[in-house]
Amino acid sequence: MAEGGKHVVFGANGPVGSELVRILAERGQQVVAASRRGGFKVPAGVKAVVGDASRTEDTYRLCMGSDTVYCCVGIDYTKWSESWPGIINGLIEGVSNAGSRLVFADNLYSYGPVSEVMQEDLPLTAYGEKPALRARLVRNLLRAHESGRCPTVIVKASDFYGPGVRNAMLGERVFPNALAGKPAQMLGDVSKRHAYTYAPDFARALATVAPDRSAYGKIWNCPNAPALSTEEVLALVYREAGHELRIQSMPKLLLNIVASFNPLLRSVREMLYQFESDFLVDDSRFREQYGFEPTPLLEGIRATLDWYRRQGDGNGNGNGNGNGNGHAKPAAEQKEQASSVKPDGNAG
């Protein structure tokens, strides 16, 4: 392993990857920021490259001489099955060839629907399409670690919110609308408690475990602020935005109808269990091991609102898509709005 070598971040243009790049650069690390499309800004001293984690020629080239490789890749929700196995294979091959190690940014899907608080030792699920897929990916990574080919640590986050997070339940259907005084567009039961991960905290958690050799071969749950109901979270967002809370939820019957011909909503429907009951995470192992404290919810909300203000999304003419009158929208408009929601935000 090339101690003191470079740190390679795949998915460096997303909200978690870009924050991770910033953290590593501030620590004086040699950082290579890779994305499939390129054309993104990086801090001074960071090398930005085009690289696809599913292409072994790219992972061989970019991982060579690295100390640590990070996977913060986000994939179109409708292309998971065809894309993720190749990404995992490409990363394992590249890291193994380089004699490096892998830090994998994961979500909570591999636990599947559970009634208890989610701990790292829960069995991996066989439920559904996406949860079962994520469970297979985790198994493949842990097998690669156990074989000695690819030392791997897996850090799991819940649904994202934060600066740069758009395509999430707490994303562009909430924060711009709050700033514009329009209804938040939601799915599921907002009265249920739900753990949300502040994206910069996830990046910080990845950077925290990376140098700790004892962390590898294990799964770690990223710390989150204490879970409130989604409705309580939305109330804080709207209060900080200076507007009265307004929520517009797509009825489950309508979601089922639309999902019959919308591939994205079919995928979202499969994961709706996360928002129909309490969705809670035990992150005590991470907190105790590293003395890690997550960003307070209110602080994260304020930072996220500030980011959306800078994007021009809070003036009623940006990405806020509520109709401003508090009444339910026509079904066609609700279809369009829900069709861009991905529950987790970017955790793969």
Residue pairs with C-beta under 8 A, 6 or more apart in sequence:
1 67
1 99
1 100
1 101
1 151
2 65
2 66
2 67
2 98
2 99
2 100
3 67
4 67
5 30
5 65
5 66
5 67
5 100
6 29
6 30
6 31
6 32
6 65
6 66
6 67
7 24
7 29
7 30
7 31
7 32
7 66
7 67
7 68
7 69
7 70
7 210
8 31
8 32
8 34
8 62
8 63
8 66
8 68
8 69
8 70
8 100
9 17
9 20
9 21
9 24
9 31
9 32
9 33
9 34
9 70
9 72
10 17
10 34
10 35
10 51
10 53
10 69
10 70
10 71
10 72
10 73
10 91
11 17
11 34
11 35
11 53
11 71
11 72
11 73
11 74
11 105
12 18
12 20
12 21
12 33
12 34
12 35
12 40
12 42
12 48
12 72
13 33
13 35
13 37
13 40
14 72
14 73
14 74
14 164
14 346
15 160
15 162
15 163
15 164
15 165
15 199
15 345
15 346
16 72
16 105
16 157
16 160
16 199
16 202
16 203
16 206
16 346
16 347
17 33
17 35
17 70
17 72
17 73
17 203
18 33
18 40
18 42
18 164
19 164
19 199
19 200
19 203
19 204
20 70
20 72
20 203
20 206
20 207
21 31
21 33
21 42
21 43
21 46
22 43
22 203
23 203
23 204
23 207
24 31
24 207
25 31
25 42
25 43
25 44
25 45
25 46
26 43
27 207
31 42
31 45
31 46
31 47
32 46
32 47
32 49
32 62
32 66
33 40
33 42
33 46
33 47
33 48
33 49
34 48
34 49
34 50
34 51
34 53
34 58
34 62
35 48
35 50
35 51
36 50
36 51
36 52
37 50
38 48
38 49
38 50
40 48
41 48
42 48
49 62
51 58
51 59
51 61
51 62
52 58
52 90
53 59
53 71
53 73
53 87
53 90
53 91
53 94
54 83
54 86
54 87
54 89
54 90
55 90
56 89
56 90
56 93
56 94
58 90
58 94
59 69
59 90
59 91
59 93
59 94
59 95
59 97
60 93
60 94
60 97
60 98
62 94
63 69
63 94
63 95
63 97
63 98
63 100
64 97
64 98
65 98
66 95
66 98
66 100
67 100
67 101
68 100
68 101
68 102
68 103
68 210
68 211
69 91
69 94
69 95
69 98
69 100
69 101
69 102
69 103
70 102
70 103
70 104
70 105
70 206
70 210
71 87
71 91
71 102
71 103
71 104
71 105
71 348
72 105
72 203
72 206
72 346
73 87
73 348
74 346
74 347
74 348
75 83
75 84
75 87
75 348
76 83
77 264
77 267
77 268
77 342
78 263
78 264
78 267
80 130
80 133
80 267
81 129
81 133
84 133
84 137
84 348
85 136
85 137
88 137
88 140
88 141
91 102
91 104
91 150
92 102
92 140
92 141
92 144
92 149
92 150
94 100
95 101
95 102
95 150
95 151
96 144
96 149
96 150
100 151
101 150
101 151
101 152
101 153
101 210
101 216
102 141
102 150
102 151
102 152
102 153
103 152
103 153
103 155
103 206
103 209
103 210
104 141
104 152
104 153
104 154
104 155
105 155
105 157
105 202
105 206
105 347
105 348
106 134
106 137
106 138
106 154
106 155
106 156
106 157
106 219
106 347
106 348
107 134
107 156
107 157
107 158
107 344
107 347
107 348
108 118
108 156
108 157
108 158
108 221
108 274
108 281
108 344
109 130
109 131
109 133
109 134
109 135
109 271
109 344
110 124
110 125
110 131
110 134
110 135
110 137
110 138
110 156
111 118
111 122
111 124
111 125
111 131
112 124
112 125
112 126
112 127
112 128
112 131
112 132
112 135
113 125
113 127
113 131
113 273
114 122
115 277
116 122
117 280
117 281
117 282
118 221
118 280
118 281
118 282
119 221
119 282
119 285
120 156
120 218
120 219
120 220
120 221
120 282
120 285
124 135
124 138
124 139
125 131
125 132
125 135
126 132
126 135
128 270
129 267
129 270
130 267
130 270
130 271
131 270
131 271
134 348
138 154
138 219
141 150
141 152
141 154
142 152
142 154
142 217
144 150
144 152
145 151
145 152
145 216
145 217
146 217
151 216
151 217
152 216
152 217
153 209
153 210
153 215
153 216
153 217
153 218
153 220
154 218
154 219
154 220
155 202
155 205
155 206
155 209
155 219
155 220
155 221
155 222
156 219
156 220
156 221
156 222
156 347
157 197
157 202
157 205
157 222
157 344
157 347
158 194
158 195
158 196
158 197
158 222
158 224
158 279
158 281
158 344
159 168
159 169
159 170
159 194
159 195
159 196
159 197
159 274
159 343
159 344
159 345
160 168
160 170
160 171
160 196
160 197
160 198
160 199
160 202
160 344
160 345
160 346
160 347
161 168
161 170
161 171
161 196
161 197
161 198
161 199
161 300
161 301
161 304
161 345
162 198
162 199
162 200
162 300
162 303
162 304
162 307
163 199
163 200
163 303
163 304
163 306
163 307
164 199
164 307
165 171
165 199
165 304
165 345
165 346
166 172
166 319
167 340
167 341
167 342
167 345
167 346
168 341
168 342
168 343
168 344
168 345
168 346
169 186
169 187
169 230
169 275
169 341
169 343
169 345
170 196
170 233
170 237
170 345
171 341
171 345
172 313
172 319
172 340
173 184
173 185
173 186
173 321
173 337
173 340
173 341
174 184
174 185
174 186
174 234
174 237
175 237
175 241
175 304
175 305
175 308
175 313
175 314
176 308
176 313
176 314
176 318
176 319
176 320
176 321
177 183
177 184
177 185
177 320
177 321
177 322
178 184
178 234
178 237
178 238
178 240
178 241
178 243
178 305
178 314
179 241
179 243
179 305
179 308
179 309
179 313
179 314
179 315
179 320
180 243
180 314
180 315
180 316
180 318
180 320
180 322
180 324
181 241
181 243
181 244
181 246
181 316
181 324
182 246
182 316
182 320
182 321
182 322
182 323
182 324
183 246
183 247
183 248
183 322
183 323
183 326
184 234
184 237
184 238
184 245
184 246
184 247
184 248
184 322
185 248
185 250
185 321
185 322
185 334
185 337
185 338
185 341
186 230
186 234
186 247
186 248
186 249
186 250
187 249
187 250
187 255
187 268
187 272
187 275
187 338
187 341
188 230
188 249
188 272
188 274
188 275
188 276
189 275
189 276
189 277
190 229
190 230
190 231
190 234
190 247
190 249
190 275
191 229
191 230
191 231
192 229
192 230
192 275
192 276
192 277
192 278
192 279
193 227
193 228
193 229
193 278
193 279
193 280
194 227
194 228
194 229
194 230
194 233
194 274
194 275
194 278
194 279
194 280
195 224
195 227
195 279
195 280
195 281
196 224
196 225
196 227
196 233
196 297
197 222
197 224
197 347
198 224
198 225
198 294
198 295
198 297
198 300
199 345
199 346
200 295
200 300
200 303
201 222
201 223
201 224
201 294
201 295
201 300
202 222
202 347
204 292
205 220
205 222
205 223
205 286
205 292
208 290
208 292
209 215
209 220
209 290
212 290
215 289
220 285
220 286
220 289
221 281
221 282
221 283
221 285
221 286
222 283
222 286
222 294
223 283
223 286
223 287
223 292
223 293
223 294
224 281
224 283
224 294
225 294
225 295
225 296
225 297
225 300
226 297
227 278
227 279
227 280
227 281
228 236
228 297
230 275
231 245
231 247
233 297
233 301
234 245
234 247
235 245
236 297
236 298
236 301
237 301
237 305
238 244
238 245
238 246
239 245
240 298
240 301
240 302
240 305
241 305
241 314
246 322
246 326
248 322
248 328
248 329
248 334
250 334
250 337
250 338
252 272
254 331
254 334
254 335
255 265
255 268
255 269
255 272
255 338
256 269
258 265
258 335
258 338
258 339
259 265
259 266
259 268
259 269
260 266
262 335
262 339
264 339
264 340
264 342
265 338
265 339
268 338
268 341
268 342
268 343
271 343
274 343
275 343
283 294
286 292
287 293
295 303
305 314
308 314
311 318
311 319
312 318
313 319
313 320
314 320
316 324
321 333
321 336
321 337
323 329
323 333
328 334
329 337
